[in-house]
Amino acid sequence: MRFKVLAVFGVINLFFIVVALVEPISLAEHDYAWPHAAVLILIQGLVALAMLYVGRQKFAAADIADKTYPAVVVAYVLWLCMVWRWLAQ
């Protein structure tokens, strides 16, 4: 169940990136768009793809899914901390 949630959350993050690339999203007086937050968008994309990878590996019954799940969750938390720091500037 948690792997399905993780995969869906990865898709939602990728959709959020596409929306941010089409139309800048305003967060606490900062524009979350390519020129302003390119590194954050790239990292978010990589973490979202990792979420999808873990979900796919679990669906394929691979052992690596159980091993990479904690790493992906920690990577997402670290990305959230980076966004929080970016918003505090």
CYANA upper distance limits for C-alpha pairs under 8 A (distance plus 0.5 A):
  1 MET  CA      5 VAL  CA      6.95
  2 ARG  CA      6 LEU  CA      6.62
  3 PHE  CA      7 ALA  CA      6.65
  3 PHE  CA     54 VAL  CA      7.61
  3 PHE  CA     55 GLY  CA      5.54
  3 PHE  CA     58 LYS  CA      7.33
  4 LYS  CA      8 VAL  CA      6.66
  4 LYS  CA     55 GLY  CA      6.61
  5 VAL  CA      9 PHE  CA      6.50
  6 LEU  CA     10 GLY  CA      6.66
  6 LEU  CA     51 MET  CA      6.32
  6 LEU  CA     52 LEU  CA      7.77
  6 LEU  CA     54 VAL  CA      8.43
  6 LEU  CA     55 GLY  CA      7.07
  7 ALA  CA     11 VAL  CA      6.89
  7 ALA  CA     51 MET  CA      6.01
  7 ALA  CA     52 LEU  CA      5.22
  7 ALA  CA     53 TYR  CA      8.36
  7 ALA  CA     54 VAL  CA      7.89
  7 ALA  CA     55 GLY  CA      5.56
  7 ALA  CA     56 ARG  CA      8.25
  8 VAL  CA     12 ILE  CA      6.74
  8 VAL  CA     52 LEU  CA      8.32
  9 PHE  CA     13 ASN  CA      6.69
  9 PHE  CA     48 ALA  CA      8.17
  9 PHE  CA     51 MET  CA      8.08
 10 GLY  CA     14 LEU  CA      6.78
 10 GLY  CA     47 VAL  CA      8.23
 10 GLY  CA     48 ALA  CA      4.81
 10 GLY  CA     49 LEU  CA      7.06
 10 GLY  CA     50 ALA  CA      8.35
 10 GLY  CA     51 MET  CA      5.73
 10 GLY  CA     52 LEU  CA      6.19
 11 VAL  CA     15 PHE  CA      6.67
 11 VAL  CA     48 ALA  CA      7.48
 11 VAL  CA     52 LEU  CA      7.80
 12 ILE  CA     16 PHE  CA      6.64
 13 ASN  CA     17 ILE  CA      6.78
 13 ASN  CA     44 GLN  CA      7.79
 13 ASN  CA     45 GLY  CA      7.92
 13 ASN  CA     48 ALA  CA      6.48
 14 LEU  CA     18 VAL  CA      6.87
 14 LEU  CA     45 GLY  CA      6.84
 14 LEU  CA     48 ALA  CA      6.82
 14 LEU  CA     49 LEU  CA      8.50
 15 PHE  CA     19 VAL  CA      6.75
 16 PHE  CA     20 ALA  CA      6.62
 17 ILE  CA     21 LEU  CA      6.65
 17 ILE  CA     41 ILE  CA      7.18
 17 ILE  CA     44 GLN  CA      8.34
 17 ILE  CA     45 GLY  CA      7.74
 18 VAL  CA     22 VAL  CA      6.76
 19 VAL  CA     23 GLU  CA      6.41
 19 VAL  CA     24 PRO  CA      8.06
 19 VAL  CA     25 ILE  CA      8.40
 20 ALA  CA     24 PRO  CA      5.41
 20 ALA  CA     25 ILE  CA      6.15
 20 ALA  CA     32 TYR  CA      6.85
 20 ALA  CA     33 ALA  CA      5.89
 20 ALA  CA     34 TRP  CA      8.12
 21 LEU  CA     33 ALA  CA      6.34
 21 LEU  CA     34 TRP  CA      6.69
 23 GLU  CA     33 ALA  CA      7.95
 24 PRO  CA     31 ASP  CA      6.25
 24 PRO  CA     32 TYR  CA      6.07
 24 PRO  CA     33 ALA  CA      5.26
 25 ILE  CA     31 ASP  CA      6.05
 25 ILE  CA     32 TYR  CA      5.53
 25 ILE  CA     33 ALA  CA      7.16
 26 SER  CA     30 HIS  CA      6.04
 26 SER  CA     31 ASP  CA      5.07
 26 SER  CA     32 TYR  CA      6.57
 27 LEU  CA     31 ASP  CA      6.71
 27 LEU  CA     32 TYR  CA      7.25
 27 LEU  CA     87 LEU  CA      7.91
 28 ALA  CA     87 LEU  CA      7.03
 30 HIS  CA     87 LEU  CA      7.36
 31 ASP  CA     36 HIS  CA      7.06
 31 ASP  CA     37 ALA  CA      8.30
 32 TYR  CA     36 HIS  CA      6.94
 32 TYR  CA     37 ALA  CA      6.28
 33 ALA  CA     37 ALA  CA      6.20
 33 ALA  CA     38 ALA  CA      7.56
 33 ALA  CA     41 ILE  CA      8.36
 34 TRP  CA     38 ALA  CA      5.21
 34 TRP  CA     41 ILE  CA      7.66
 37 ALA  CA     41 ILE  CA      6.69
 38 ALA  CA     42 LEU  CA      6.68
 39 VAL  CA     43 ILE  CA      6.66
 40 LEU  CA     44 GLN  CA      6.47
 40 LEU  CA     79 TRP  CA      8.04
 40 LEU  CA     82 MET  CA      8.10
 40 LEU  CA     83 VAL  CA      7.59
 41 ILE  CA     45 GLY  CA      6.59
 42 LEU  CA     46 LEU  CA      6.80
 43 ILE  CA     47 VAL  CA      6.66
 43 ILE  CA     79 TRP  CA      7.66
 44 GLN  CA     48 ALA  CA      6.52
 44 GLN  CA     76 TYR  CA      8.30
 44 GLN  CA     79 TRP  CA      7.38
 45 GLY  CA     49 LEU  CA      6.62
 46 LEU  CA     50 ALA  CA      6.68
 47 VAL  CA     51 MET  CA      6.72
 47 VAL  CA     72 VAL  CA      7.30
 47 VAL  CA     75 ALA  CA      7.18
 47 VAL  CA     76 TYR  CA      6.85
 48 ALA  CA     52 LEU  CA      6.89
 49 LEU  CA     53 TYR  CA      6.65
 50 ALA  CA     54 VAL  CA      6.70
 50 ALA  CA     72 VAL  CA      7.04
 51 MET  CA     55 GLY  CA      6.82
 51 MET  CA     72 VAL  CA      6.87
 52 LEU  CA     56 ARG  CA      6.60
 53 TYR  CA     57 GLN  CA      6.57
 54 VAL  CA     58 LYS  CA      6.67
 54 VAL  CA     64 ILE  CA      8.38
 54 VAL  CA     65 ALA  CA      5.57
 54 VAL  CA     68 THR  CA      7.23
 54 VAL  CA     69 TYR  CA      6.95
 55 GLY  CA     59 PHE  CA      6.74
 55 GLY  CA     65 ALA  CA      7.70
 56 ARG  CA     60 ALA  CA      6.76
 57 GLN  CA     61 ALA  CA      6.72
 57 GLN  CA     62 ALA  CA      5.83
 57 GLN  CA     63 ASP  CA      8.37
 57 GLN  CA     64 ILE  CA      7.50
 57 GLN  CA     65 ALA  CA      5.90
 58 LYS  CA     62 ALA  CA      6.22
 58 LYS  CA     63 ASP  CA      8.09
 58 LYS  CA     64 ILE  CA      8.45
 58 LYS  CA     65 ALA  CA      5.69
 58 LYS  CA     66 ASP  CA      8.04
 61 ALA  CA     65 ALA  CA      8.40
 63 ASP  CA     67 LYS  CA      7.46
 64 ILE  CA     68 THR  CA      6.53
 65 ALA  CA     69 TYR  CA      6.44
 66 ASP  CA     70 PRO  CA      8.35
 67 LYS  CA     71 ALA  CA      8.25
 68 THR  CA     72 VAL  CA      6.75
 69 TYR  CA     73 VAL  CA      6.86
 70 PRO  CA     74 VAL  CA      6.67
 71 ALA  CA     75 ALA  CA      6.55
 72 VAL  CA     76 TYR  CA      6.71
 73 VAL  CA     77 VAL  CA      6.80
 74 VAL  CA     78 LEU  CA      6.63
 75 ALA  CA     79 TRP  CA      6.68
 76 TYR  CA     80 LEU  CA      6.71
 77 VAL  CA     81 CYS  CA      6.79
 78 LEU  CA     82 MET  CA      6.79
 79 TRP  CA     83 VAL  CA      6.79
 80 LEU  CA     84 TRP  CA      6.60
 81 CYS  CA     85 ARG  CA      6.64
 82 MET  CA     86 TRP  CA      6.61
 83 VAL  CA     87 LEU  CA      6.59
 84 TRP  CA     88 ALA  CA      6.76
 85 ARG  CA     89 GLN  CA      7.21
